[in-house]
Structures are given as C-alpha cells and as structure tokens.
Amino acid sequence: MNEMLRRICRRNFCTCSPRPWLFVGLGNPGDKYRGTRHNVGFEMLDAFANSQGIHMETVHCKAMFGKGFVNGIPVLLAKPLTYMNLSGESIGPLAAYYKLPLNRVVVFHDDMDLPCGVLRLHPKGGHNRHNGLKSVIYHFRGNGEFPRLRIGIGRPPGQMDPKAFMLQKFNVTARERIDAALLEGAHALEQVLSKGFSESSNCFNTAQKYKHIRLQTLPT
C-alpha cells in the first residue's frame, strides 16, 4: 500500500501544471564542512526551504530531498549527499526520474569570481573549473544549458591555496554578507517560480551589479 501511495504521489506531482522546478544546492555533507565557503549552495537551499516551510527529511537519488508548492508552483529541493565532486550522480537521476527539461533545473553553487555576498542568476554556462558543476554537466551528457544561482565567496588572499580557502569558514564580516545574500537569493528564487527565469534574472542581476561595484573593493 505504501508503495502504491508513493507512485500516486509521484505521478500527481510530475503531471502538475505547470511542470515542477528542481532546485539543487551543491556542497559537502557532514558537520566538518558545515559553514564553509564551498557549502554556500547547501545554505542557499536551506534558506529557501525554510522561507517556504518545505521540509527536507527524506533521501532520494543520493540526496536530501523535499518537495512542496510555492504560490501553487510545484518545486523539488535537493542537496546531494555524494560529496561535491560527484554531485551529478544525484542530480542526473533526479532530473530523469521527474522527467524534467534542463531549463527547469536550477543549481546553486559557490563562485570565487564574484565578491563575497554578490549573487547572479545565469541561464546556462560551463563549469569554470568548479568540480561540482563539472560532475553535473557530465551526468547531463555534457549539456550545460541549465540555470544557475552563483553565490560569490570572493578570492583567497595572497598566495593562499584556493582549495584550502573554499574549505574554510567565513569570518564575521563575510558571514554577515553571506547571511544577507541568502535572504536576497531566497526572495529571487520565489520570483523565478512566479515570473519565470528570464524576467526574474534580468531585474535581480541589475540590482546585484550595483552591489558588486560597491563591494568589490571592500575587505572581508
């Protein structure tokens, strides 16, 4: 009976009109990585889930998973448990399971090319040496035409190893910027669901451009 109910729920959710969105936060599971720069994708997903009252309490396709409706729009939320470099092993099967086109899959990830706390919505792109994105693209058969929410973490100081920098936790100033960005991002994602990606990203990115100019020379 439980399996039958699961199939019915899955069928009803998949056939919703409009089609569901899949929001994915990239990061590493476990307390060791909690609060590190490389895990801001997880944090953004948690911020959105909390803002909408969506619980992520099940494991599905190697991810912590939840689903719900935002203003009548169905949304699926996932945090891969595969570790960053194998994120695609979770996201590829999830998108296939729900029969989603790639333009309904939005991936949240850290980005050193943006100042700490600056965000960008992009409709597609390459992996830019980000191993999590590289894995997702690989499991989408080399296709990078899925939207992303880029979350700026800034550049490592001096000659610091970028890998060590990503696995460090934020200092107080940077933490304040990230916390503010999480609120902005959660609101922007709600707009994506209600207005579509193109319209929402145009308005959002314009505001973030001015934030970029203001923050790019400030220390963190």
ABEGO torsion letter per residue (X at the ends): XAAAAAAAAAAAAAABOBBBBBBBBBEBBEAAABGBAAAAAAAAAAAAAAAAGBBBABBBGGBBBBBBBBGGBBBBBBBBAAEAAAAAAAAAAAAAAAGBBAAABBBBBBBAABBBGBBBBBABEBAGGBAAAAAAAAAAGGBABBBBBBBBAEBBBEABBAAAAAABBBBAAAAAAAAAAAAAAAAAAAAAAAAEAAAAAAAAAAAAAAAAAAAAABBX
